[in-house]
């Protein structure tokens, strides 16, 4: 699957509303810093499985986490557009949700045939 453009998505009303809900859910606190008992304001909502690669997860709560700018930059290799070691760690934590999405999608498509 090729990467999709994200410009119109991030400007959409749906994303703006979802972003606010996720920040509120996470107490406006960076969830990665929190793991280390540090408190830092979250300003970014990060797609654990990148939107450009998995746009179907764009608004799914399980795929979104609030981060500070510093931690967000630690999730992405900006040169290769790939997840860093930390980014892959977060992805592995959500692997069950990832697999369930496709398992359920395949069941639904099977019934449509």
C-alpha positions in Angstrom: 0.0 0.0 0.0 1.4 3.4 -0.9 1.5 6.4 1.4 -1.4 8.8 1.3 -1.4 12.5 1.5 -2.5 13.9 4.9 -3.0 17.6 4.1 -6.8 17.6 3.8 -7.2 15.1 6.8 -5.3 17.3 9.3 -7.4 20.3 8.3 -10.7 18.5 8.6 -13.4 19.1 11.2 -13.4 15.4 12.1 -9.7 15.4 12.9 -10.0 18.7 14.9 -12.7 17.2 17.1 -11.0 13.9 17.5 -7.7 15.5 18.4 -9.4 17.6 21.2 -11.1 14.4 22.6 -7.8 12.5 22.7 -5.9 15.3 24.4 -8.7 15.5 27.0 -8.7 11.7 27.4 -5.0 11.8 28.1 -5.3 14.7 30.5 -3.3 17.0 28.1 -0.2 15.2 29.3 2.5 13.5 27.2 1.9 9.8 27.6 5.5 8.8 26.9 6.9 11.2 29.5 4.4 9.9 31.9 5.9 6.4 31.6 9.0 7.9 33.2 7.1 9.8 35.9 7.7 13.1 34.2 4.9 15.5 33.5 5.0 17.5 30.3 2.1 19.1 28.4 1.0 17.2 25.3 0.4 19.3 22.2 0.5 16.6 19.5 -1.8 13.7 18.9 0.3 11.0 17.3 -0.9 8.2 15.0 0.8 5.1 16.3 0.3 3.4 12.9 1.1 6.4 10.7 -1.8 8.0 8.9 0.1 8.1 5.7 0.4 4.3 5.8 -2.9 3.3 7.4 -5.4 6.1 6.8 -8.3 3.8 7.9 -6.9 4.1 11.5 -6.9 7.9 11.3 -9.8 8.4 13.8 -9.5 5.2 15.9 -8.9 5.9 19.6 -6.6 2.9 20.1 -4.3 4.3 17.4 -3.9 7.8 18.9 -1.8 9.0 21.8 -1.0 12.5 23.2 2.6 13.5 23.1 4.9 16.5 23.7 6.8 17.7 20.6 10.0 16.1 21.8 8.5 12.6 22.2 6.6 13.0 19.0 9.8 13.6 17.1 11.3 10.5 18.8 8.5 8.4 17.1 9.5 9.3 13.5 12.6 9.0 11.5 12.0 12.2 9.4 14.5 11.2 6.7 13.0 7.7 5.9 9.4 8.4 7.0 9.6 5.2 9.1 8.9 4.5 12.8 11.9 4.7 15.1 12.6 2.0 17.7 10.3 3.9 20.1 7.6 4.2 17.4 7.8 0.5 16.7 7.6 -0.2 20.4 4.3 1.7 20.5 3.1 -0.2 17.4 3.9 -3.5 19.0 1.7 -2.5 22.0 -1.2 -2.0 19.7 -0.6 -5.1 17.5 -3.7 -6.9 18.9 -6.0 -3.9 17.9 -4.2 -3.8 14.5 -4.8 -7.5 13.9 -8.4 -7.4 15.2 -9.2 -4.6 12.7 -8.2 -6.7 9.8 -9.7 -9.9 11.2 -13.1 -8.2 11.6 -12.8 -6.4 8.3 -12.3 -9.8 6.6 -15.3 -11.3 8.3 -17.5 -8.4 7.2 -16.2 -8.7 3.6 -16.8 -12.4 3.6 -20.5 -11.9 4.5 -20.9 -9.3 1.8 -19.8 -11.8 -0.9 
